Amino acid sequence: MFTYISESIDELKNNVTLPPRAESTNLMVIVAVFSIIFALATWGVDSLFSELILLYFNNIIN
């Protein structure tokens, strides 16, 4: 276990390169915008299905 952790830390120090700060910021903005759009789309579909189910059951009951 200790060998695995030691090798993982060594690999992170020597083999992983981070993108420049500007690129990281741009990617973060893209991910945030996509997440908001996806959340709004999910909310919209959920609201639509909720209304359709309410209409369906209100018509069956009445």
CORSULLIN-V861187 format. One record per residue. N is the residue number from 1. RES is the residue in three letters. SS is DSSP state (H for helix, E for strand, - for the rest). Layout:
N;RES;SS
N;RES;SS
This chain:
1;MET;-
2;PHE;H
3;THR;H
4;TYR;H
5;ILE;H
6;SER;H
7;GLU;H
8;SER;H
9;ILE;H
10;ASP;H
11;GLU;H
12;LEU;H
13;LYS;H
14;ASN;H
15;ASN;H
16;VAL;-
17;THR;-
18;LEU;-
19;PRO;-
20;PRO;-
21;ARG;H
22;ALA;H
23;GLU;H
24;SER;H
25;THR;H
26;ASN;H
27;LEU;H
28;MET;H
29;VAL;H
30;ILE;H
31;VAL;H
32;ALA;H
33;VAL;H
34;PHE;H
35;SER;H
36;ILE;H
37;ILE;H
38;PHE;H
39;ALA;H
40;LEU;H
41;ALA;H
42;THR;H
43;TRP;H
44;GLY;H
45;VAL;H
46;ASP;H
47;SER;H
48;LEU;H
49;PHE;H
50;SER;H
51;GLU;H
52;LEU;H
53;ILE;H
54;LEU;H
55;LEU;H
56;TYR;H
57;PHE;H
58;ASN;H
59;ASN;H
60;ILE;H
61;ILE;H
62;ASN;-
